[in-house]
Amino acid sequence: MGQPVAVTVTRSHEPGRVRYELNRSLTGQEHENYESTPHRTETFGAVLAERLFATGLVRAVHIYSSVVTVDLVVGADAQALTSIIQDLYQYWKPGMVPVVPGGAASTPVTAQ
C-alpha cells in the first residue's frame, strides 16, 4: 500500500555527489540539510535522511522540495539508494507481515 515515488538519478560534476529528482515534493519550499542521522524524524525529509544514513553509504543529504542531493562515501553506489527513495511511502507490500498493535502478528498475505 502506498504509492512508489518515481525517481530520476542525475550525476553531479562533483565526484561523489548525486541528485535524485522525485515526482513529489518532500519539503515544500523548505531546505533540509543533514550531515548525520537526524535526531527527530517529524518530516518526510528527515525520515528519508534517516533511511539513507542507515545504509552507511551517505556522508550528507540535502533536500529541497522534490530534489534530494546526496554526498556519498568513497566507493558507494548511488543506484543502491534509489529503491530506498522509491519505497519512502510504501508501508506494506505483498508478502510482508503487518505489525498488529498488541503484539499479535498475522500470517503473510500472498498475491493471488
Gaussian input, Z-matrix of N, CA and C with variables (Angstrom, degrees):
# hf/3-21g

backbone

0 1
 N
 C     1     B1
 C     2     B2     1     A1
 N     3     B3     2     A2     1     D1
 C     4     B4     3     A3     2     D2
 C     5     B5     4     A4     3     D3
 N     6     B6     5     A5     4     D4
 C     7     B7     6     A6     5     D5
 C     8     B8     7     A7     6     D6
 N     9     B9     8     A8     7     D7
 C    10    B10     9     A9     8     D8
 C    11    B11    10    A10     9     D9
 N    12    B12    11    A11    10    D10
 C    13    B13    12    A12    11    D11
 C    14    B14    13    A13    12    D12
 N    15    B15    14    A14    13    D13
 C    16    B16    15    A15    14    D14
 C    17    B17    16    A16    15    D15
 N    18    B18    17    A17    16    D16
 C    19    B19    18    A18    17    D17
 C    20    B20    19    A19    18    D18
 N    21    B21    20    A20    19    D19
 C    22    B22    21    A21    20    D20
 C    23    B23    22    A22    21    D21
 N    24    B24    23    A23    22    D22
 C    25    B25    24    A24    23    D23
 C    26    B26    25    A25    24    D24
 N    27    B27    26    A26    25    D25
 C    28    B28    27    A27    26    D26
 C    29    B29    28    A28    27    D27
 N    30    B30    29    A29    28    D28
 C    31    B31    30    A30    29    D29
 C    32    B32    31    A31    30    D30
 N    33    B33    32    A32    31    D31
 C    34    B34    33    A33    32    D32
 C    35    B35    34    A34    33    D33
 N    36    B36    35    A35    34    D34
 C    37    B37    36    A36    35    D35
 C    38    B38    37    A37    36    D36
 N    39    B39    38    A38    37    D37
 C    40    B40    39    A39    38    D38
 C    41    B41    40    A40    39    D39
 N    42    B42    41    A41    40    D40
 C    43    B43    42    A42    41    D41
 C    44    B44    43    A43    42    D42
 N    45    B45    44    A44    43    D43
 C    46    B46    45    A45    44    D44
 C    47    B47    46    A46    45    D45
 N    48    B48    47    A47    46    D46
 C    49    B49    48    A48    47    D47
 C    50    B50    49    A49    48    D48
 N    51    B51    50    A50    49    D49
 C    52    B52    51    A51    50    D50
 C    53    B53    52    A52    51    D51
 N    54    B54    53    A53    52    D52
 C    55    B55    54    A54    53    D53
 C    56    B56    55    A55    54    D54
 N    57    B57    56    A56    55    D55
 C    58    B58    57    A57    56    D56
 C    59    B59    58    A58    57    D57
 N    60    B60    59    A59    58    D58
 C    61    B61    60    A60    59    D59
 C    62    B62    61    A61    60    D60
 N    63    B63    62    A62    61    D61
 C    64    B64    63    A63    62    D62
 C    65    B65    64    A64    63    D63
 N    66    B66    65    A65    64    D64
 C    67    B67    66    A66    65    D65
 C    68    B68    67    A67    66    D66
 N    69    B69    68    A68    67    D67
 C    70    B70    69    A69    68    D68
 C    71    B71    70    A70    69    D69
 N    72    B72    71    A71    70    D70
 C    73    B73    72    A72    71    D71
 C    74    B74    73    A73    72    D72
 N    75    B75    74    A74    73    D73
 C    76    B76    75    A75    74    D74
 C    77    B77    76    A76    75    D75
 N    78    B78    77    A77    76    D76
 C    79    B79    78    A78    77    D77
 C    80    B80    79    A79    78    D78
 N    81    B81    80    A80    79    D79
 C    82    B82    81    A81    80    D80
 C    83    B83    82    A82    81    D81
 N    84    B84    83    A83    82    D82
 C    85    B85    84    A84    83    D83
 C    86    B86    85    A85    84    D84
 N    87    B87    86    A86    85    D85
 C    88    B88    87    A87    86    D86
 C    89    B89    88    A88    87    D87
 N    90    B90    89    A89    88    D88
 C    91    B91    90    A90    89    D89
 C    92    B92    91    A91    90    D90
 N    93    B93    92    A92    91    D91
 C    94    B94    93    A93    92    D92
 C    95    B95    94    A94    93    D93
 N    96    B96    95    A95    94    D94
 C    97    B97    96    A96    95    D95
 C    98    B98    97    A97    96    D96
 N    99    B99    98    A98    97    D97
 C   100   B100    99    A99    98    D98
 C   101   B101   100   A100    99    D99
 N   102   B102   101   A101   100   D100
 C   103   B103   102   A102   101   D101
 C   104   B104   103   A103   102   D102
 N   105   B105   104   A104   103   D103
 C   106   B106   105   A105   104   D104
 C   107   B107   106   A106   105   D105
 N   108   B108   107   A107   106   D106
 C   109   B109   108   A108   107   D107
 C   110   B110   109   A109   108   D108
 N   111   B111   110   A110   109   D109
 C   112   B112   111   A111   110   D110
 C   113   B113   112   A112   111   D111
 N   114   B114   113   A113   112   D112
 C   115   B115   114   A114   113   D113
 C   116   B116   115   A115   114   D114
 N   117   B117   116   A116   115   D115
 C   118   B118   117   A117   116   D116
 C   119   B119   118   A118   117   D117
 N   120   B120   119   A119   118   D118
 C   121   B121   120   A120   119   D119
 C   122   B122   121   A121   120   D120
 N   123   B123   122   A122   121   D121
 C   124   B124   123   A123   122   D122
 C   125   B125   124   A124   123   D123
 N   126   B126   125   A125   124   D124
 C   127   B127   126   A126   125   D125
 C   128   B128   127   A127   126   D126
 N   129   B129   128   A128   127   D127
 C   130   B130   129   A129   128   D128
 C   131   B131   130   A130   129   D129
 N   132   B132   131   A131   130   D130
 C   133   B133   132   A132   131   D131
 C   134   B134   133   A133   132   D132
 N   135   B135   134   A134   133   D133
 C   136   B136   135   A135   134   D134
 C   137   B137   136   A136   135   D135
 N   138   B138   137   A137   136   D136
 C   139   B139   138   A138   137   D137
 C   140   B140   139   A139   138   D138
 N   141   B141   140   A140   139   D139
 C   142   B142   141   A141   140   D140
 C   143   B143   142   A142   141   D141
 N   144   B144   143   A143   142   D142
 C   145   B145   144   A144   143   D143
 C   146   B146   145   A145   144   D144
 N   147   B147   146   A146   145   D145
 C   148   B148   147   A147   146   D146
 C   149   B149   148   A148   147   D147
 N   150   B150   149   A149   148   D148
 C   151   B151   150   A150   149   D149
 C   152   B152   151   A151   150   D150
 N   153   B153   152   A152   151   D151
 C   154   B154   153   A153   152   D152
 C   155   B155   154   A154   153   D153
 N   156   B156   155   A155   154   D154
 C   157   B157   156   A156   155   D155
 C   158   B158   157   A157   156   D156
 N   159   B159   158   A158   157   D157
 C   160   B160   159   A159   158   D158
 C   161   B161   160   A160   159   D159
 N   162   B162   161   A161   160   D160
 C   163   B163   162   A162   161   D161
 C   164   B164   163   A163   162   D162
 N   165   B165   164   A164   163   D163
 C   166   B166   165   A165   164   D164
 C   167   B167   166   A166   165   D165
 N   168   B168   167   A167   166   D166
 C   169   B169   168   A168   167   D167
 C   170   B170   169   A169   168   D168
 N   171   B171   170   A170   169   D169
 C   172   B172   171   A171   170   D170
 C   173   B173   172   A172   171   D171
 N   174   B174   173   A173   172   D172
 C   175   B175   174   A174   173   D173
 C   176   B176   175   A175   174   D174
 N   177   B177   176   A176   175   D175
 C   178   B178   177   A177   176   D176
 C   179   B179   178   A178   177   D177
 N   180   B180   179   A179   178   D178
 C   181   B181   180   A180   179   D179
 C   182   B182   181   A181   180   D180
 N   183   B183   182   A182   181   D181
 C   184   B184   183   A183   182   D182
 C   185   B185   184   A184   183   D183
 N   186   B186   185   A185   184   D184
 C   187   B187   186   A186   185   D185
 C   188   B188   187   A187   186   D186
 N   189   B189   188   A188   187   D187
 C   190   B190   189   A189   188   D188
 C   191   B191   190   A190   189   D189
 N   192   B192   191   A191   190   D190
 C   193   B193   192   A192   191   D191
 C   194   B194   193   A193   192   D192
 N   195   B195   194   A194   193   D193
 C   196   B196   195   A195   194   D194
 C   197   B197   196   A196   195   D195
 N   198   B198   197   A197   196   D196
 C   199   B199   198   A198   197   D197
 C   200   B200   199   A199   198   D198
 N   201   B201   200   A200   199   D199
 C   202   B202   201   A201   200   D200
 C   203   B203   202   A202   201   D201
 N   204   B204   203   A203   202   D202
 C   205   B205   204   A204   203   D203
 C   206   B206   205   A205   204   D204
 N   207   B207   206   A206   205   D205
 C   208   B208   207   A207   206   D206
 C   209   B209   208   A208   207   D207
 N   210   B210   209   A209   208   D208
 C   211   B211   210   A210   209   D209
 C   212   B212   211   A211   210   D210
 N   213   B213   212   A212   211   D211
 C   214   B214   213   A213   212   D212
 C   215   B215   214   A214   213   D213
 N   216   B216   215   A215   214   D214
 C   217   B217   216   A216   215   D215
 C   218   B218   217   A217   216   D216
 N   219   B219   218   A218   217   D217
 C   220   B220   219   A219   218   D218
 C   221   B221   220   A220   219   D219
 N   222   B222   221   A221   220   D220
 C   223   B223   222   A222   221   D221
 C   224   B224   223   A223   222   D222
 N   225   B225   224   A224   223   D223
 C   226   B226   225   A225   224   D224
 C   227   B227   226   A226   225   D225
 N   228   B228   227   A227   226   D226
 C   229   B229   228   A228   227   D227
 C   230   B230   229   A229   228   D228
 N   231   B231   230   A230   229   D229
 C   232   B232   231   A231   230   D230
 C   233   B233   232   A232   231   D231
 N   234   B234   233   A233   232   D232
 C   235   B235   234   A234   233   D233
 C   236   B236   235   A235   234   D234
 N   237   B237   236   A236   235   D235
 C   238   B238   237   A237   236   D236
 C   239   B239   238   A238   237   D237
 N   240   B240   239   A239   238   D238
 C   241   B241   240   A240   239   D239
 C   242   B242   241   A241   240   D240
 N   243   B243   242   A242   241   D241
 C   244   B244   243   A243   242   D242
 C   245   B245   244   A244   243   D243
 N   246   B246   245   A245   244   D244
 C   247   B247   246   A246   245   D245
 C   248   B248   247   A247   246   D246
 N   249   B249   248   A248   247   D247
 C   250   B250   249   A249   248   D248
 C   251   B251   250   A250   249   D249
 N   252   B252   251   A251   250   D250
 C   253   B253   252   A252   251   D251
 C   254   B254   253   A253   252   D252
 N   255   B255   254   A254   253   D253
 C   256   B256   255   A255   254   D254
 C   257   B257   256   A256   255   D255
 N   258   B258   257   A257   256   D256
 C   259   B259   258   A258   257   D257
 C   260   B260   259   A259   258   D258
 N   261   B261   260   A260   259   D259
 C   262   B262   261   A261   260   D260
 C   263   B263   262   A262   261   D261
 N   264   B264   263   A263   262   D262
 C   265   B265   264   A264   263   D263
 C   266   B266   265   A265   264   D264
 N   267   B267   266   A266   265   D265
 C   268   B268   267   A267   266   D266
 C   269   B269   268   A268   267   D267
 N   270   B270   269   A269   268   D268
 C   271   B271   270   A270   269   D269
 C   272   B272   271   A271   270   D270
 N   273   B273   272   A272   271   D271
 C   274   B274   273   A273   272   D272
 C   275   B275   274   A274   273   D273
 N   276   B276   275   A275   274   D274
 C   277   B277   276   A276   275   D275
 C   278   B278   277   A277   276   D276
 N   279   B279   278   A278   277   D277
 C   280   B280   279   A279   278   D278
 C   281   B281   280   A280   279   D279
 N   282   B282   281   A281   280   D280
 C   283   B283   282   A282   281   D281
 C   284   B284   283   A283   282   D282
 N   285   B285   284   A284   283   D283
 C   286   B286   285   A285   284   D284
 C   287   B287   286   A286   285   D285
 N   288   B288   287   A287   286   D286
 C   289   B289   288   A288   287   D287
 C   290   B290   289   A289   288   D288
 N   291   B291   290   A290   289   D289
 C   292   B292   291   A291   290   D290
 C   293   B293   292   A292   291   D291
 N   294   B294   293   A293   292   D292
 C   295   B295   294   A294   293   D293
 C   296   B296   295   A295   294   D294
 N   297   B297   296   A296   295   D295
 C   298   B298   297   A297   296   D296
 C   299   B299   298   A298   297   D297
 N   300   B300   299   A299   298   D298
 C   301   B301   300   A300   299   D299
 C   302   B302   301   A301   300   D300
 N   303   B303   302   A302   301   D301
 C   304   B304   303   A303   302   D302
 C   305   B305   304   A304   303   D303
 N   306   B306   305   A305   304   D304
 C   307   B307   306   A306   305   D305
 C   308   B308   307   A307   306   D306
 N   309   B309   308   A308   307   D307
 C   310   B310   309   A309   308   D308
 C   311   B311   310   A310   309   D309
 N   312   B312   311   A311   310   D310
 C   313   B313   312   A312   311   D311
 C   314   B314   313   A313   312   D312
 N   315   B315   314   A314   313   D313
 C   316   B316   315   A315   314   D314
 C   317   B317   316   A316   315   D315
 N   318   B318   317   A317   316   D316
 C   319   B319   318   A318   317   D317
 C   320   B320   319   A319   318   D318
 N   321   B321   320   A320   319   D319
 C   322   B322   321   A321   320   D320
 C   323   B323   322   A322   321   D321
 N   324   B324   323   A323   322   D322
 C   325   B325   324   A324   323   D323
 C   326   B326   325   A325   324   D324
 N   327   B327   326   A326   325   D325
 C   328   B328   327   A327   326   D326
 C   329   B329   328   A328   327   D327
 N   330   B330   329   A329   328   D328
 C   331   B331   330   A330   329   D329
 C   332   B332   331   A331   330   D330
 N   333   B333   332   A332   331   D331
 C   334   B334   333   A333   332   D332
 C   335   B335   334   A334   333   D333

   B1=1.4465
   B2=1.5163
   B3=1.2725
   B4=1.4488
   B5=1.5130
   B6=1.3121
   B7=1.4610
   B8=1.5121
   B9=1.3351
   B10=1.4627
   B11=1.5290
   B12=1.3077
   B13=1.4563
   B14=1.5272
   B15=1.3290
   B16=1.4669
   B17=1.5260
   B18=1.3270
   B19=1.4611
   B20=1.5254
   B21=1.3318
   B22=1.4609
   B23=1.5222
   B24=1.3253
   B25=1.4620
   B26=1.5253
   B27=1.3412
   B28=1.4612
   B29=1.5223
   B30=1.3135
   B31=1.4663
   B32=1.5268
   B33=1.3093
   B34=1.4538
   B35=1.5271
   B36=1.3208
   B37=1.4618
   B38=1.5239
   B39=1.3306
   B40=1.4587
   B41=1.5213
   B42=1.3236
   B43=1.4705
   B44=1.5285
   B45=1.3222
   B46=1.4563
   B47=1.5133
   B48=1.3131
   B49=1.4678
   B50=1.5210
   B51=1.3403
   B52=1.4621
   B53=1.5189
   B54=1.3242
   B55=1.4658
   B56=1.5210
   B57=1.3226
   B58=1.4620
   B59=1.5209
   B60=1.3141
   B61=1.4618
   B62=1.5223
   B63=1.3380
   B64=1.4631
   B65=1.5228
   B66=1.3248
   B67=1.4639
   B68=1.5290
   B69=1.3056
   B70=1.4680
   B71=1.5173
   B72=1.3018
   B73=1.4577
   B74=1.5227
   B75=1.3189
   B76=1.4647
   B77=1.5219
   B78=1.3344
   B79=1.4609
   B80=1.5219
   B81=1.3200
   B82=1.4614
   B83=1.5170
   B84=1.3290
   B85=1.4669
   B86=1.5286
   B87=1.3194
   B88=1.4649
   B89=1.5226
   B90=1.3237
   B91=1.4609
   B92=1.5230
   B93=1.3172
   B94=1.4625
   B95=1.5181
   B96=1.3283
   B97=1.4542
   B98=1.5249
   B99=1.3260
   B100=1.4614
   B101=1.5173
   B102=1.3303
   B103=1.4610
   B104=1.5154
   B105=1.3165
   B106=1.4611
   B107=1.5280
   B108=1.3049
   B109=1.4613
   B110=1.5269
   B111=1.3297
   B112=1.4685
   B113=1.5311
   B114=1.3282
   B115=1.4646
   B116=1.5240
   B117=1.3202
   B118=1.4633
   B119=1.5147
   B120=1.3195
   B121=1.4664
   B122=1.5208
   B123=1.3332
   B124=1.4604
   B125=1.5212
   B126=1.3258
   B127=1.4605
   B128=1.5267
   B129=1.3323
   B130=1.4617
   B131=1.5259
   B132=1.3312
   B133=1.4579
   B134=1.5178
   B135=1.3270
   B136=1.4639
   B137=1.5258
   B138=1.3229
   B139=1.4706
   B140=1.5224
   B141=1.3278
   B142=1.4612
   B143=1.5269
   B144=1.3248
   B145=1.4636
   B146=1.5252
   B147=1.3179
   B148=1.4661
   B149=1.5294
   B150=1.3228
   B151=1.4652
   B152=1.5256
   B153=1.3305
   B154=1.4642
   B155=1.5283
   B156=1.3369
   B157=1.4639
   B158=1.5241
   B159=1.3197
   B160=1.4689
   B161=1.5281
   B162=1.3260
   B163=1.4637
   B164=1.5230
   B165=1.3232
   B166=1.4554
   B167=1.5209
   B168=1.3339
   B169=1.4644
   B170=1.5249
   B171=1.3348
   B172=1.4637
   B173=1.5290
   B174=1.3548
   B175=1.4697
   B176=1.5240
   B177=1.3473
   B178=1.4655
   B179=1.5228
   B180=1.3417
   B181=1.4680
   B182=1.5241
   B183=1.3344
   B184=1.4595
   B185=1.5246
   B186=1.3327
   B187=1.4606
   B188=1.5207
   B189=1.3157
   B190=1.4595
   B191=1.5164
   B192=1.3032
   B193=1.4540
   B194=1.5210
   B195=1.3177
   B196=1.4667
   B197=1.5287
   B198=1.3355
   B199=1.4654
   B200=1.5232
   B201=1.3278
   B202=1.4609
   B203=1.5263
   B204=1.3250
   B205=1.4612
   B206=1.5202
   B207=1.3340
   B208=1.4597
   B209=1.5215
   B210=1.3357
   B211=1.4592
   B212=1.5182
   B213=1.3180
   B214=1.4608
   B215=1.5259
   B216=1.3342
   B217=1.4554
   B218=1.5250
   B219=1.3051
   B220=1.4630
   B221=1.5281
   B222=1.3218
   B223=1.4590
   B224=1.5185
   B225=1.3340
   B226=1.4697
   B227=1.5268
   B228=1.3283
   B229=1.4617
   B230=1.5254
   B231=1.3167
   B232=1.4637
   B233=1.5160
   B234=1.3096
   B235=1.4648
   B236=1.5299
   B237=1.3358
   B238=1.4639
   B239=1.5285
   B240=1.3293
   B241=1.4673
   B242=1.5222
   B243=1.3170
   B244=1.4635
   B245=1.5214
   B246=1.3246
   B247=1.4702
   B248=1.5264
   B249=1.3201
   B250=1.4684
   B251=1.5234
   B252=1.3240
   B253=1.4656
   B254=1.5259
   B255=1.3205
   B256=1.4661
   B257=1.5238
   B258=1.3180
   B259=1.4654
   B260=1.5251
   B261=1.3261
   B262=1.4650
   B263=1.5227
   B264=1.3274
   B265=1.4655
   B266=1.5274
   B267=1.3171
   B268=1.4651
   B269=1.5306
   B270=1.3013
   B271=1.4529
   B272=1.5205
   B273=1.3095
   B274=1.4604
   B275=1.5106
   B276=1.3359
   B277=1.4617
   B278=1.5215
   B279=1.3329
   B280=1.4639
   B281=1.5308
   B282=1.3228
   B283=1.4580
   B284=1.5144
   B285=1.3375
   B286=1.4587
   B287=1.5235
   B288=1.3123
   B289=1.4560
   B290=1.5211
   B291=1.3447
   B292=1.4633
   B293=1.5241
   B294=1.3160
   B295=1.4522
   B296=1.5183
   B297=1.3219
   B298=1.4568
   B299=1.5259
   B300=1.3429
   B301=1.4638
   B302=1.5253
   B303=1.3131
   B304=1.4535
   B305=1.5232
   B306=1.3232
   B307=1.4576
   B308=1.5068
   B309=1.3213
   B310=1.4636
   B311=1.5200
   B312=1.3071
   B313=1.4688
   B314=1.5140
   B315=1.2961
   B316=1.4577
   B317=1.5228
   B318=1.3084
   B319=1.4603
   B320=1.5188
   B321=1.3355
   B322=1.4651
   B323=1.5221
   B324=1.3189
   B325=1.4583
   B326=1.5200
   B327=1.3018
   B328=1.4591
   B329=1.5156
   B330=1.3162
   B331=1.4640
   B332=1.5159
   B333=1.3047
   B334=1.4662
   B335=1.4937
   A1=108.55
   A2=115.37
   A3=120.83
   A4=108.95
   A5=116.40
   A6=120.04
   A7=111.51
   A8=117.14
   A9=118.51
   A10=109.85
   A11=115.78
   A12=121.89
   A13=108.02
   A14=117.47
   A15=120.81
   A16=108.40
   A17=116.69
   A18=122.10
   A19=110.42
   A20=116.06
   A21=122.22
   A22=107.01
   A23=117.18
   A24=122.18
   A25=109.14
   A26=115.67
   A27=121.58
   A28=108.59
   A29=116.91
   A30=121.22
   A31=109.48
   A32=115.87
   A33=121.80
   A34=109.20
   A35=115.76
   A36=120.04
   A37=110.65
   A38=116.07
   A39=120.43
   A40=108.90
   A41=118.09
   A42=120.33
   A43=111.18
   A44=116.07
   A45=120.88
   A46=115.26
   A47=117.96
   A48=121.30
   A49=109.01
   A50=115.54
   A51=121.50
   A52=108.94
   A53=116.06
   A54=121.74
   A55=108.73
   A56=115.39
   A57=122.14
   A58=107.26
   A59=116.85
   A60=121.32
   A61=107.79
   A62=116.15
   A63=122.41
   A64=111.02
   A65=115.68
   A66=119.81
   A67=111.99
   A68=117.41
   A69=120.84
   A70=110.02
   A71=115.26
   A72=121.20
   A73=110.00
   A74=116.15
   A75=120.55
   A76=111.93
   A77=117.27
   A78=120.00
   A79=114.34
   A80=118.59
   A81=119.32
   A82=108.51
   A83=118.22
   A84=121.81
   A85=112.19
   A86=116.92
   A87=121.44
   A88=110.97
   A89=116.18
   A90=122.63
   A91=107.52
   A92=117.13
   A93=121.72
   A94=106.63
   A95=116.32
   A96=121.80
   A97=108.84
   A98=116.98
   A99=122.02
   A100=109.66
   A101=116.07
   A102=121.15
   A103=110.79
   A104=116.37
   A105=122.98
   A106=107.13
   A107=116.37
   A108=120.92
   A109=109.73
   A110=118.09
   A111=119.74
   A112=111.63
   A113=115.09
   A114=120.09
   A115=111.43
   A116=115.88
   A117=120.95
   A118=108.32
   A119=115.72
   A120=119.88
   A121=110.01
   A122=115.15
   A123=120.80
   A124=112.93
   A125=117.51
   A126=120.89
   A127=108.96
   A128=115.99
   A129=119.54
   A130=110.61
   A131=116.45
   A132=120.16
   A133=112.07
   A134=116.71
   A135=120.72
   A136=111.36
   A137=116.79
   A138=120.46
   A139=109.94
   A140=116.65
   A141=120.26
   A142=110.60
   A143=117.60
   A144=120.70
   A145=110.73
   A146=117.27
   A147=121.05
   A148=110.72
   A149=116.88
   A150=120.84
   A151=111.58
   A152=116.92
   A153=119.95
   A154=111.19
   A155=117.61
   A156=120.52
   A157=111.73
   A158=117.68
   A159=121.36
   A160=112.37
   A161=117.94
   A162=120.98
   A163=112.20
   A164=117.24
   A165=120.66
   A166=113.31
   A167=117.80
   A168=122.46
   A169=113.16
   A170=116.86
   A171=121.23
   A172=111.41
   A173=116.01
   A174=121.90
   A175=111.70
   A176=116.55
   A177=120.89
   A178=109.48
   A179=114.93
   A180=121.53
   A181=108.09
   A182=116.07
   A183=121.52
   A184=107.13
   A185=116.11
   A186=120.45
   A187=108.26
   A188=114.98
   A189=121.36
   A190=107.34
   A191=116.17
   A192=123.04
   A193=110.59
   A194=117.99
   A195=120.66
   A196=112.48
   A197=116.70
   A198=120.94
   A199=109.53
   A200=115.69
   A201=122.49
   A202=106.99
   A203=116.62
   A204=121.48
   A205=107.68
   A206=115.77
   A207=121.35
   A208=109.54
   A209=115.99
   A210=121.88
   A211=106.60
   A212=116.23
   A213=122.16
   A214=111.33
   A215=116.21
   A216=119.91
   A217=107.34
   A218=117.14
   A219=121.61
   A220=110.06
   A221=115.89
   A222=121.79
   A223=115.42
   A224=118.38
   A225=121.15
   A226=110.69
   A227=115.55
   A228=122.51
   A229=109.44
   A230=116.70
   A231=121.79
   A232=111.97
   A233=117.72
   A234=121.44
   A235=111.32
   A236=117.28
   A237=121.10
   A238=111.95
   A239=117.43
   A240=121.01
   A241=112.89
   A242=116.99
   A243=120.85
   A244=112.07
   A245=117.94
   A246=120.16
   A247=111.83
   A248=117.70
   A249=120.37
   A250=109.71
   A251=116.44
   A252=120.56
   A253=110.36
   A254=117.08
   A255=120.69
   A256=111.77
   A257=117.38
   A258=121.97
   A259=113.77
   A260=118.33
   A261=121.19
   A262=112.62
   A263=117.94
   A264=121.46
   A265=112.90
   A266=118.09
   A267=121.75
   A268=108.32
   A269=116.90
   A270=119.50
   A271=112.00
   A272=117.83
   A273=121.36
   A274=109.02
   A275=115.49
   A276=122.26
   A277=107.86
   A278=118.30
   A279=120.15
   A280=110.93
   A281=115.23
   A282=121.02
   A283=114.09
   A284=117.87
   A285=120.34
   A286=109.68
   A287=116.10
   A288=121.36
   A289=107.13
   A290=117.54
   A291=119.24
   A292=111.46
   A293=115.58
   A294=121.25
   A295=107.44
   A296=115.93
   A297=121.51
   A298=108.31
   A299=118.04
   A300=119.59
   A301=110.54
   A302=115.64
   A303=119.82
   A304=112.37
   A305=117.21
   A306=120.39
   A307=116.39
   A308=119.71
   A309=120.50
   A310=109.11
   A311=116.65
   A312=120.80
   A313=108.60
   A314=115.75
   A315=119.37
   A316=109.23
   A317=116.15
   A318=120.54
   A319=109.63
   A320=117.31
   A321=119.68
   A322=111.59
   A323=115.00
   A324=121.36
   A325=107.37
   A326=116.64
   A327=119.84
   A328=109.63
   A329=114.96
   A330=119.96
   A331=109.70
   A332=116.84
   A333=121.36
   A334=110.39
   D1=154.77
   D2=-174.24
   D3=92.95
   D4=153.90
   D5=-178.27
   D6=-93.44
   D7=138.65
   D8=172.26
   D9=-69.70
   D10=149.54
   D11=178.53
   D12=-89.52
   D13=130.32
   D14=175.29
   D15=-78.53
   D16=132.15
   D17=-173.90
   D18=-128.22
   D19=132.85
   D20=171.09
   D21=-114.07
   D22=124.13
   D23=-177.95
   D24=-95.78
   D25=128.92
   D26=178.86
   D27=-127.52
   D28=124.65
   D29=176.70
   D30=-77.15
   D31=142.80
   D32=176.51
   D33=-88.60
   D34=164.64
   D35=173.95
   D36=-73.16
   D37=-19.31
   D38=177.89
   D39=-86.00
   D40=128.17
   D41=179.98
   D42=-59.93
   D43=137.94
   D44=176.99
   D45=82.75
   D46=4.68
   D47=179.39
   D48=-116.40
   D49=131.95
   D50=-177.90
   D51=-131.50
   D52=143.03
   D53=178.40
   D54=-114.15
   D55=129.68
   D56=176.30
   D57=-111.47
   D58=120.98
   D59=177.76
   D60=-103.06
   D61=125.41
   D62=-173.30
   D63=-106.23
   D64=163.79
   D65=178.09
   D66=-91.63
   D67=15.98
   D68=175.27
   D69=-154.59
   D70=154.92
   D71=-179.36
   D72=-83.59
   D73=136.29
   D74=176.47
   D75=-99.55
   D76=-29.50
   D77=-172.21
   D78=-123.96
   D79=3.18
   D80=-173.72
   D81=66.54
   D82=-127.82
   D83=179.17
   D84=-101.19
   D85=14.05
   D86=179.83
   D87=-91.18
   D88=147.22
   D89=171.11
   D90=-95.76
   D91=136.56
   D92=172.64
   D93=-126.23
   D94=126.99
   D95=-176.83
   D96=-126.46
   D97=129.95
   D98=-177.87
   D99=-131.32
   D100=128.72
   D101=175.00
   D102=-109.39
   D103=0.33
   D104=174.12
   D105=-159.26
   D106=175.47
   D107=-179.29
   D108=-58.18
   D109=128.89
   D110=-179.45
   D111=-65.71
   D112=143.25
   D113=178.34
   D114=-76.03
   D115=-28.64
   D116=179.56
   D117=-124.06
   D118=139.16
   D119=-178.71
   D120=-122.07
   D121=62.89
   D122=-177.81
   D123=-94.52
   D124=-5.65
   D125=178.89
   D126=-122.43
   D127=159.97
   D128=177.57
   D129=-62.45
   D130=-35.71
   D131=177.91
   D132=-62.46
   D133=-42.34
   D134=179.33
   D135=-67.00
   D136=-39.26
   D137=177.58
   D138=-62.16
   D139=-45.22
   D140=179.20
   D141=-63.63
   D142=-44.87
   D143=179.03
   D144=-59.24
   D145=-42.73
   D146=178.67
   D147=-59.16
   D148=-44.74
   D149=-179.78
   D150=-66.76
   D151=-38.62
   D152=179.35
   D153=-67.52
   D154=-43.73
   D155=178.50
   D156=-64.53
   D157=-30.61
   D158=-179.78
   D159=-63.27
   D160=-20.00
   D161=179.53
   D162=-75.15
   D163=-21.82
   D164=-175.67
   D165=78.95
   D166=6.81
   D167=-177.33
   D168=-100.34
   D169=-1.52
   D170=-167.76
   D171=-119.89
   D172=136.71
   D173=174.34
   D174=-98.53
   D175=-35.59
   D176=-178.04
   D177=-157.40
   D178=153.42
   D179=179.57
   D180=-135.22
   D181=132.61
   D182=173.38
   D183=-126.18
   D184=131.09
   D185=-179.12
   D186=-125.95
   D187=128.27
   D188=174.16
   D189=-136.36
   D190=111.14
   D191=179.86
   D192=57.71
   D193=-109.31
   D194=-176.65
   D195=-108.55
   D196=16.34
   D197=179.49
   D198=-116.97
   D199=124.96
   D200=178.27
   D201=-113.44
   D202=118.55
   D203=178.15
   D204=-107.37
   D205=127.66
   D206=-175.16
   D207=-122.75
   D208=130.81
   D209=169.84
   D210=-95.76
   D211=119.68
   D212=-175.79
   D213=-90.45
   D214=154.75
   D215=169.93
   D216=-71.15
   D217=158.44
   D218=-177.64
   D219=-59.07
   D220=129.42
   D221=177.47
   D222=85.57
   D223=-0.10
   D224=-178.59
   D225=-76.41
   D226=149.74
   D227=179.56
   D228=-97.99
   D229=117.25
   D230=-178.38
   D231=-63.13
   D232=-31.74
   D233=-177.58
   D234=-64.56
   D235=-27.42
   D236=-179.80
   D237=-64.98
   D238=-22.56
   D239=-178.43
   D240=-88.26
   D241=-16.52
   D242=-175.43
   D243=-58.26
   D244=-44.25
   D245=-178.03
   D246=-65.64
   D247=-30.27
   D248=177.48
   D249=-64.63
   D250=-41.54
   D251=178.96
   D252=-70.04
   D253=-43.70
   D254=179.92
   D255=-60.18
   D256=-33.52
   D257=-176.27
   D258=-93.74
   D259=12.20
   D260=-176.50
   D261=-53.11
   D262=-41.26
   D263=-177.23
   D264=-101.20
   D265=8.30
   D266=179.44
   D267=-85.45
   D268=106.69
   D269=179.33
   D270=-103.72
   D271=-5.25
   D272=174.96
   D273=-156.71
   D274=139.08
   D275=175.87
   D276=-134.90
   D277=154.99
   D278=177.61
   D279=-54.22
   D280=134.61
   D281=-179.97
   D282=95.22
   D283=-14.80
   D284=178.79
   D285=-78.36
   D286=147.27
   D287=175.48
   D288=-95.03
   D289=115.53
   D290=-178.80
   D291=-70.12
   D292=146.75
   D293=175.84
   D294=-84.41
   D295=124.74
   D296=-178.22
   D297=-107.22
   D298=128.52
   D299=177.90
   D300=-55.27
   D301=138.39
   D302=-179.13
   D303=100.16
   D304=-1.18
   D305=173.77
   D306=92.02
   D307=-13.08
   D308=-179.35
   D309=-80.21
   D310=133.01
   D311=177.39
   D312=-108.70
   D313=139.66
   D314=178.27
   D315=-90.46
   D316=170.03
   D317=179.19
   D318=-78.04
   D319=151.65
   D320=179.78
   D321=-60.49
   D322=143.98
   D323=177.54
   D324=-97.32
   D325=130.30
   D326=178.83
   D327=-105.62
   D328=146.73
   D329=178.44
   D330=-71.06
   D331=138.15
   D332=-179.34
   D333=-97.70

